[in-house]
Amino acid sequence: MDITDFQKFISTKYEARDRQRGTPATFMWFIEEVGELATALAGDDQVNKEEEFADVFAWLCTLANISDVDLSRAIRKYTSGDCLGHK
């Protein structure tokens, strides 16, 4: 499954509820998952790390969906050769 397919999967399954929740509350869920990832990264449990990366990515897709952002298009800045150096 590629990024576009996964973002569509998340949209189909959750977008109606996510839009109802709104961006501020959804962002808080995303931040909570980032915190869980930070905790997992400090440990040695590889399975937990993978689960937390998946959760963060799913919530990122959710935020993108309710913000009408196509992540595949957004990441082109890194794949098009136009991203020079670090910001």
N, C-alpha and C positions, 0 to 999 in steps of 0.2 A: 504494500500500500504506500502510495506517495503522499506528500504533504497535502496536495489538493484533495485527494480522496479522503484522507483522515479529517481534514477540516470540514468536508461535506458530511462525513459520518457524524461528527460531533454536532453539526448543525441540525441534521435530521433528527437526532436523538434528543437534543437538549435546547435548541435555540429558542423555542417559544417560551419556555420557562426562564431561560437566561435573560431574554429581553425584558420579561416581566420583572425580574429581580433588579435589572438595571446595572449600569456600568460601575457605580461606586461599590455596591455590595459584591458584585462579581469580582472586581479588582481585589477586594479584601480576601475573598476565597483564594484567588491566585497567589496573593502574598502569603497566606497561610501555607499553601503548598510549597512555595519557595522556601519558607522556613523549615518545613519538614525535609526538603531536599538538603538544606544546609546541615541539618542534624545527621541525615543519612551519610552525607559526604565525610563527616567526621568519624564515621564508624567503618567497620570492616565487612558489613553485610551487603554483598553485591546484589542480591535479589532485592533488598530494600532500596538500594540506590536506583536500580532499574525501575521499580514501582514508582518512586518519587519523581524520577525524570519523566515518566509517562504521565503522571498526574499534572506536573507543571506544564508539559506540552499540551495536554488536553485543555487545561484552563487558559493557556495562551490562545489556543484555537477558539475557545469560547469568547474571549475578549475580542479577538479579531472579528468573529462573526457578528457580534452585537455592535461592533464599530464599523461594519461594512468594509473590512480590510481583507483582501485576498493575500494570504501569507506567501503563496508561491510568487506572486507578482512583487510583493514587498522585498523578498530576499534577493531579487534580481540585482539589487545594488551591490551585492557581494559576488554574484556570479557573472555579471556582465563585463567585468574588467574596468568599470568606472570608479570603483572604490579604491582610492589611492591612500595608502598609509593608514594611520589611526587618527581618529578625531580627537 
